[in-house]
Amino acid sequence: MSGGVLTADELEAALRAVGDERYHIHHPFHHSLHGGKLTRNQVQAWALNRYYYQASIPAKDATLMARFPTAEERREWRRRIEDHDGNGVAPGGIERWLKLAEGIGLSRAMVESTAYILPVTRFAVDAYVHFVRDRTLLEAVASSLTELFSPQIISERVLGMLTNYDWIKPETLAYFTPRLNQAPRDSDWALSYVKAHATTREKQEAVLAALRFKCDVLWSQLDGLYFSYVAPGFIPPGAFNPARMS
């Protein structure tokens, strides 16, 4: 580790540079997904595996929220849990993702069971949940900063899928509409928190490493999907296999 303490603006620039290099918007599976190059079964595999990530987010956020020392901070983070779990009246993101899965032909019960996800999906998502639980609060917050980059990937994904797959309807992708507002709101707060609390070079290096780790979590999930369902097409035992389920 070398160099002095970064200014707040320099730290933000370094964080954004991590996303520019490592965010999964650059992954070939993402390009295939929004470019209309995937089959229905391949899109189903994506939705099925992504559900495990979506469903794990509120559990991750609950462990993080409990570590904040002030009620104001806990209230701020609690909004994320309600965004995903719903509030008992309005459905949250998990319910909207299940609607997406149903809209492309998957069984809700199969998706909710998570029995057919790829091993790499389970390992990557569980590693993220454990990271947030076990690392410092500052590193845990910093790992959420992939949301800085999500509006672009959401816009590409929605436009591309609606343009290139005539069997996907706008209501199927309703999950993404609230995220265009929720993600910037959440990332703005998290970024301000990180800039305020990463006051030493050691802490700054730790938050940069945390963001790189989170980018690796997202990238590895797409690696698994590409390897299993695109090329070379080696589906591991027990995972979603359309040829055996038809």
Helices and strands as residue ranges (DSSP letters): H 8-22, G 24-26, H 28-34, H 40-65, H 71-85, H 93-103, H 108-113, H 119-134, H 137-142, G 143-148, H 150-164, G 170-173, H 176-197, H 201-229, H 242-245
